[in-house]
Amino acid sequence: MDTLETRELRYFLAVAEELHFGRAAERLGMAQPPLSRAIQQLERRLGVRLLERNRRGVALTGAGEILLHEGRAALDATAAAARRTRRAGGADTPGDPRNRLVLAVKAAASHELLLKLLDAYAAEPDAAEIEVLPSGTCEQEEMLRDGRADVALMHAPYNSLAGFDSEELLSEGQIAILPAGHPLAAHRTLSLADITDLPDLPLARWPRHGTYPPGPGPEVRDQTQLAQLIALGRTMAVFPDSARAWLWAEHAAVPLTDAPPVVTHIAWPAHSRSLALARLIRTATQL
């Protein structure tokens, strides 16, 4: 049988991500025996082994790795269909306007570009209401895929545009954001080598898909937390030049001569048929 139920996918993804039946069952709010039986039934229906079970725990097979990747995408698509359908019908909350778009933006993105876009679009006849949804680094992709957002401002090379339609809006250089009192803050320019592996100033680490990359730098989740840690001399960060707009007096911004440019794109799901979204894209490309 080629069809899969969303319940089966949720069960499998919990086990695949936890690699432990007990923790997966707790996460799902169910007992472990029925979860084990559900996974075994799924394997029989698909005719492949998804998990290797032994005394040391659980590991994914090659087939399991494929279903983990494809299953996440499938559940995201299902959630996206439900969210966008409710939004189109004005059913998210009582009194919601029927014509509404959710725009995901990185919290530290260019404020000037965003303001220009919102003002220009608001002047269009029959413009939809735009809800701006701030996000952390690289979260815009997930928000587009699971339907929390209809459109996003994304930044290459940091964001992946795979699977989306997009238009380029802005290209800019990058800066190192340092504590104002740090010796490197007095330089007119820096290279990437200058700021790599600084024992006294490790790069801040942002989560991606719920986990942090390895490294000595502090784990950060939002711009305010990052700004405070930089001001305290605990970390540094690399951002597009437009991030100067949110710097504190305790910060210094130094251009990076060899960092690749950051290109801001407006991106949206390739299958979208929204007329309101099409008007927003047209407005963005005319800025």
N, C-alpha and C positions, 0 to 999 in steps of 0.2 A: 504494500500500500504506500502510495507516494505522499499522502496528506499527513500533516502533523497538527496536533491541537496546541493552542497556546498554553494550556495547562501543562502539557508534556514538556514543552520548551522551557517554561519557568522552572519546573522541577529539575530538568537536566542542567540548566544554566547555574542553578544554585549549587548543585553538586560539583559541576565543573569549575566553578569559581572558588568554592571553599576547599575542594579536594578532600572532603570529609563528610560522610553521610550524617553524622550526628549534628555537626554545625549547620549543614544545609537544612536538615529537618527543623532545627530551632529557628533558623531564619525564615522558613516557610510557615512556621506555626503549626507543624504537624508531627506525628510520631515517625520514628525512623523506619519501622518495618513496611508500612504502606509506601513510603518513598522508595525504598529499595525495590519493592515489587514493581512500582511504576517504571523505574529505570530499566529493570529486566524486561518488562513487557515492551518498552520502547525499542530495546535492542533486538528483541525477537521480531517485531514488526518491520524494522529496517533491515534485518538480516546481517547486521554488523555488530562488532563489539565496540562500545564507545569508551569503556573504562576498564583499566586493569586494576583488579583488587588483590591486595596481599596484606600480610600482617603489618607492613610499614605504612599502609594507607591506600590512597587512591591516586591513580595517574591517568591522564588522557591518552587514548590511542590516537593514531593519525586521523581516523574517522571522527573521533571525539573532538579533536582540534578543529576540524572543518565545521562540525555542528555547533561548536561554541561560537565561532565567528559568524556563521550564517544565521544561527538562532538569535544572536543579539540583534542582528540587522532586521530579522523578521519581526521580533517583538517591538523594536523601535518603530518599524513601519506600521504595525497594528496600532500602537499608541498614538503615532502621528495622525493616522486616519481618524481616530476618535476625537483627538484634541482639535484638529482643524475643522472637523464637521461640527462639533459643538460651537466653536468660535464663529463659524459661518452662520450658524443659526442663532447666535446671541444667547447660547445656553450655558456659558461658563458661570455667570452670576446673574441674578435677577436685575433687569434693567440694562444689561450690557448692550451697546450698539451692535447691530448686525454687521456693519461694515467696519471691521477692525483688523489691523495687522500688528503682529508682534515682531519687533526689530531687536535682535540680540546684538549687543555691542560689548567689547572688552572695556572694563571700567577705566583703563588708562589710555584709551584710544583718543584720536584727535577730536577734541571738543569742537574746534572750529568747523571741521568738515561735517560733523553730525548736526550742528546748529544750522549750517547752510542747507543741508539736505532737508531737515524738518521744516524750516521756514519756506523753502521753495516748494515743497510738496503741499504744505498747508494752503498755499495760494492757488493750487490747482482746483478746477471745478470738480465737485463730487469727491473730494479727497477723503480717504478713509481715516479713521482715528488711528494714530500710531502709538502703540504702547512700547516704550523703550525698556528693554530688559537687560540690565547690566550683568556681565558674566565675568568669570575668572579667565585666566589664560587658557586658550584652546577649548573652552567650554562651548563656544558658539557652534562648533561642528555637531556636538551631541544634541544641542537644543534644536538644531535644524532637523536632524535625523529622527528625533522622537516627537516632533510636533510642538514642543514648547515655544518654538519661534517659527515664523513664516519666512523670514529673511534675516540676513546677518551681515555685519561688517566684519570681514575676515582679513587676516594679515599674513601674507606669504613672506618668508618661508615657514612661519610658526604654525599657521593653520593649514590643514589639508583641504584642498578644494575638490578632491576626488568624489565623483558622484553628484556634484552640484553644477548648475549653470552659474556663471559669474561675469562681471564686468569690472575692469580695472578703473579705480578712481583717483589714486594718489600714490606717488612713490617718494620716499624720504629716507634720509640717512639715519644712523643709529648713534645713541649716546650712552656713555657709562654714567650711571647715577651713583655718586659716592658721598660719604660723609664730608661735609664742608672742611673739616679739619684734617682730613687725611692727606699725606704728602702727594699722592697722585692727583688730588683735586687742583693743585697749582699748575698742572700741565695744560698747555693750550690744546693739544690733541693726544690721543693714546692709540695703541694698537690692541688687537685682541690678545696678543701674547703678553702685553703689559698687565692685563687684568686676570690672567688665567692662573689658577692655583696660588692665590695670595693667602698665606696662612692666617693673616690677621683680618682678612676681609673676604670670606668665601661667598660665592654666588648664592643668592636665595634660590630655593627650590619650590616649584609650583606643582600641584597635583595634576595628573593626567589619567583619566579613566579611574579615578579614585585612589591612585597610588602615587607616591613620590619617588622620583629617580634617586639613586644612591648618591651620596656626597656629603661633605661636611657642613654645607650651608644650612641655615635655618629653614624650616618648612613654613611657607606662608600661604594664606588662602585669599587675602584681599589686599587692595591697594593701601588702605589705611595702616594695616599691620606692617606691610612692607615699608611704607614711608617712615614709620616710627623706628623700625629696626635699623634702617639706614641712618637716620638721625642719631641713633645711639651708638653708631659705629660698629654694629654687629654684622652687617652684610652690605652687599652692593647689588645692582641690577643693571641689565641692558635693555633699553627701550627705544622705540622710534623717537626721532627728534621732537615730535609734537608733544611728548610727555612732559616737556618743560613747563607746560601749563599748570601742572599740579604739584610742582616742586615746592618744598618748604625752604625757609631761610637757612636751615641746617643742612641742606643738600647742595651738591655741586654737580653740574652736568658738563661732561667733557666729550667732544666728538670722537668717534672711533673711525680712524682713517681707512681701515681694511674690512670693516663689517659690511656684509651685503646689504643693499637697500631693502627696506620693508615696503611691500606693495599692498596697499589697502584695496580690497575688492568688495563689492556688494554681491552676495551669493544667495541662491535660493534653490529649492528642490527642482530638479530637472523636469519633473512631471507636473509642475504647478500650472493651473489654468485660471488663476485668479486675475481678474481685470484690474482690481485695485493694486495688486502687486506689480502688474505690468506697468501701470502708471508710475508707481514709485521708482521702478528700475529706469524708466525713461527719464524721469526727473533727475535721478542720480547721475546718469551719463551726460546730462546737459549742464552740469555744474561747472 
